[in-house]
């Protein structure tokens, strides 16, 4: 007879702990899940949504101008942008700087020509449950997260991107038949 109250207590305690610890914003981003859609202001003042790039392979990178690892990876992000120019690829370097002037000065100082996007309130950063800077997400043409990197990335991810893009192009060719 004592077994039932113990089971009941364990179940109730487990539910309480689960409710206390769970993340009400959907939990951390996982490989394979659909990336959360968002709107963000671009360097030209235009608003763009992640959904606008459906059908393309997308690299989303969170950074800010006073971040040393971010500064270290920016030339490589520019090289990645140039490498995939003209293909179904889009790079979204999203700055969380408070002032746009800081981003503009950073781009000028480093001779960067890739687009940049601005998230001063860190709403997009929060949607991705990012944990530091820089942090990068690779998103396939269907909007699924296929890879996540915490810390600076380099041109060494070009073969990884190339592989994902080949898979994407092969799938598109097969569906066109």
C-alpha distance (Angstrom), angle and dihedral (degrees) to the residues before:
residue distance angle dihedral
X1 . . .
X2 3.80 . .
X3 3.80 89.8 .
X4 3.84 94.7 74.3
X5 3.84 96.1 57.0
X6 3.79 90.6 47.9
X7 3.82 92.5 50.8
X8 3.81 90.1 46.0
X9 3.83 91.1 50.4
X10 3.83 92.5 48.1
X11 3.81 91.9 50.0
X12 3.82 93.8 47.3
X13 3.81 92.1 45.8
X14 3.81 90.9 48.7
X15 3.80 92.0 51.7
X16 3.81 91.5 48.4
X17 3.81 92.6 49.2
X18 3.82 90.7 46.9
X19 3.81 91.9 51.1
X20 3.80 92.1 47.2
X21 3.79 95.3 48.8
X22 3.76 101.8 38.7
X23 3.76 120.7 104.5
X24 3.80 109.3 -121.5
X25 3.80 91.6 -157.5
X26 3.79 93.4 69.8
X27 3.78 102.7 -85.7
X28 3.76 131.1 -99.5
X29 3.78 122.2 -30.6
X30 3.77 112.9 -95.8
X31 3.78 130.9 -160.4
X32 3.80 108.6 -99.3
X33 3.77 97.9 27.3
X34 3.78 123.5 114.3
X35 3.80 110.8 -94.8
X36 3.80 113.4 -114.9
X37 3.79 111.5 -102.0
X38 3.78 117.4 -121.4
X39 3.77 144.1 169.4
X40 3.77 120.5 -130.8
X41 3.79 135.7 172.6
X42 3.79 116.0 -109.0
X43 3.79 128.9 -142.9
X44 3.80 90.1 -99.0
X45 3.80 91.5 54.0
X46 3.81 94.6 -103.6
X47 3.79 122.3 132.3
X48 3.79 114.8 -126.5
X49 3.78 132.1 -175.5
X50 3.76 126.9 -149.2
X51 3.82 86.4 -124.8
X52 3.84 87.9 63.5
X53 3.81 87.4 71.6
X54 3.81 98.0 51.6
X55 3.78 107.6 137.9
X56 3.80 91.5 37.9
X57 3.77 132.2 88.2
X58 3.82 106.2 -112.7
X59 3.80 131.6 -158.2
X60 3.83 111.6 -160.9
X61 3.80 113.9 -167.3
X62 3.82 125.8 -177.4
X63 3.80 115.4 -154.0
X64 3.81 145.3 139.4
X65 3.80 134.1 -146.9
X66 3.83 99.2 -110.8
X67 3.82 93.9 50.9
X68 3.83 111.9 108.4
X69 3.84 95.9 -157.0
X70 3.83 88.7 47.3
X71 3.79 89.7 53.1
X72 3.80 89.9 48.3
X73 3.82 93.7 53.9
X74 3.82 99.0 43.3
X75 3.83 96.8 86.2
X76 3.81 88.0 51.5
X77 3.81 91.0 49.9
X78 3.80 87.9 52.6
X79 3.83 89.7 51.0
X80 3.82 90.6 48.9
X81 3.81 89.3 50.5
X82 3.81 91.2 50.9
X83 3.82 92.7 45.0
X84 3.79 93.8 57.2
X85 3.81 98.1 35.8
X86 3.79 111.4 136.0
X87 3.80 93.3 22.9
X88 3.79 130.6 96.8
X89 3.79 91.3 -82.1
X90 3.77 132.6 116.8
X91 3.78 129.6 -174.8
X92 3.79 120.0 -153.9
X93 3.81 110.4 -171.1
X94 3.80 100.8 -174.7
X95 3.79 115.9 -161.2
X96 3.78 119.4 -155.3
X97 3.81 92.2 -164.5
X98 3.80 113.8 135.9
X99 3.82 94.4 -137.3
X100 3.81 123.3 51.2
X101 3.80 88.6 -149.4
X102 3.82 89.4 67.0
X103 3.80 90.4 55.6
X104 3.81 93.0 46.0
X105 3.81 92.0 49.2
X106 3.81 90.7 47.8
X107 3.82 91.8 51.5
X108 3.81 91.7 47.1
X109 3.81 93.0 47.5
X110 3.82 91.4 52.0
X111 3.84 97.1 38.3
X112 3.80 91.7 -123.0
X113 3.79 119.1 170.2
X114 3.81 101.5 175.9
X115 3.78 115.8 107.2
X116 3.78 120.5 -95.1
X117 3.76 132.6 -156.4
X118 3.77 130.6 -153.7
X119 3.82 129.6 -132.0
X120 3.84 104.8 165.3
X121 3.82 93.4 162.3
X122 3.81 91.6 48.6
X123 3.80 92.6 -129.2
X124 3.82 93.0 138.2
X125 3.80 90.9 42.3
X126 3.82 88.3 54.2
X127 3.80 93.2 48.0
X128 3.79 88.5 57.9
X129 3.82 91.8 47.0
X130 3.77 87.8 -130.3
X131 3.78 114.7 -176.5
X132 3.80 105.7 -162.1
X133 3.78 148.2 -13.3
X134 2.88 129.0 -44.9
X135 3.78 102.4 20.8
X136 3.79 124.3 164.5
X137 3.79 133.8 -163.3
X138 3.81 125.6 -167.4
X139 3.80 112.9 -150.5
X140 3.80 124.4 -169.2
X141 3.80 127.2 -135.3
X142 3.83 90.9 -89.8
X143 3.80 92.9 53.5
X144 3.82 97.6 -103.2
X145 3.79 120.0 139.8
X146 3.80 106.7 -119.9
X147 3.80 101.2 172.4
X148 3.80 140.6 10.8
X149 3.80 128.4 -162.1
X150 3.80 125.3 -167.7
X151 3.80 110.5 -159.6
X152 3.77 132.2 16.3
X153 3.77 118.1 -24.6
X154 3.79 126.2 -156.2
X155 3.77 141.0 -162.1
X156 3.80 86.1 -80.5
X157 3.82 87.6 87.2
X158 3.81 91.5 63.4
X159 3.85 92.3 92.5
X160 3.82 89.2 50.1
X161 3.80 91.6 51.3
X162 3.81 90.0 44.1
X163 3.80 90.4 52.8
X164 3.80 93.1 50.1
X165 3.81 90.8 46.5
X166 3.83 91.8 50.2
X167 3.80 89.1 52.6
X168 3.79 88.9 49.5
X169 3.81 93.3 48.9
X170 3.82 91.7 46.7
X171 3.81 90.8 51.0
X172 3.81 91.0 49.1
X173 3.82 91.8 49.7
X174 3.80 91.4 48.7
X175 3.81 92.6 50.3
X176 3.81 90.9 47.9
X177 3.82 91.0 60.9
